[in-house]
Amino acid sequence: MLVSTRRRRRHSAERSWTMHEVDLADASEGDLTRAKERLRADGLVVARKAVPRQTILDFRHRLSALMASGEYPETIPDWATMRRQLSGRQVLAMRRAAYDCPEYASAFRSEPLLAFMAFVLDTDKPFLHPRRWIRLNGAAGATGSGAQPMHQDYWFVQGDPEVYTVWVALHDCTEGGIALVEGSHREGLLDVERGPAAKGQVVAFETDRVVEPHVVMGDVVVFHSLTVHGTAPNGSAMTRISIDGRFQHPRAPIAREQLLPAMAPEDRLPIAARNSLITDVNSWSGDPALEFDGGMPVVASRFGTDVTVLGARSTEGF
Ligand SMILES: O=C(O)CCC(=O)C(=O)O
């Protein structure tokens, strides 16, 4: 059923069993080939055991320690507090602190995940975008303030459409995760709501093709830049916390903005590694393994930061 996002923003996740899954700890070449084919066909795949649980725990510990250290404008005492209600300023401080944790990038460079992305993109060196996001979806029966409406990443990321987002929950997640519309990438770039308050939400999407993967820590959801997706309502008692990063072929075009840090709408300052040079992507990305050598075609964005299209998310969301 095609439903306008104006009339109905929530959706059903009844068909979650249709998603294709691959277990990266135990995948034959045939399994990997099928997963790649299904990713092409459905625009999404769940890759289980893609990131070692220990890497995620190390990231959580380091981020918690940084936020408790008093070195950032906001303090959060521990991980348990992060899973409860935080202020917008605490979330912003946490987004910046995440760039000071090497695991924020190395989680995406975990061997099983990187090998899968290399296979998907037909390259030895899949390029991990420097902009990464840590997202919180508040508890209490509604999507939290950080919730993203149903949208396509391509409106924000631009460059080559063949960009794959990897979404990683930092804990087991059976509620309040991510919702995606299977096969929606095949419809191309969809129209979005316009106006300064819009957040890039698509005007309409097929509600009966919405899936909502359940993941345990270490599983990831991989999806195409044109796949419609957004935050799933969180009826659980705790805030969902996840990270997402994007991969593309190292010789495919990338939009210039993606090599610069996002600016926080709250204070117009970069969301980047501390004491870094924002003109040097290898520095602000906080990714020790990033080797941007200028060899990639850098292109202008097609939509710029047109407020009628990108509204409140021109800098915030991606
Ligand atoms: O994590 C979420 O709630 C939304 C994620 C998202 O929009 C993305 O990864 O592009």
The ligand as an ORCA input file, in Angstrom:
! r2SCAN-3c Opt
* xyz 0 1
  O      19.179      5.104     13.212
  C      18.172      5.691     12.818
  O      17.186      5.879     13.537
  C      18.099      6.183     11.406
  C      19.340      5.847     10.672
  C      19.475      6.548      9.398
  O      18.666      7.330      8.982
  C      20.665      6.228      8.592
  O      21.495      5.428      9.027
  O      20.775      6.780      7.498
*
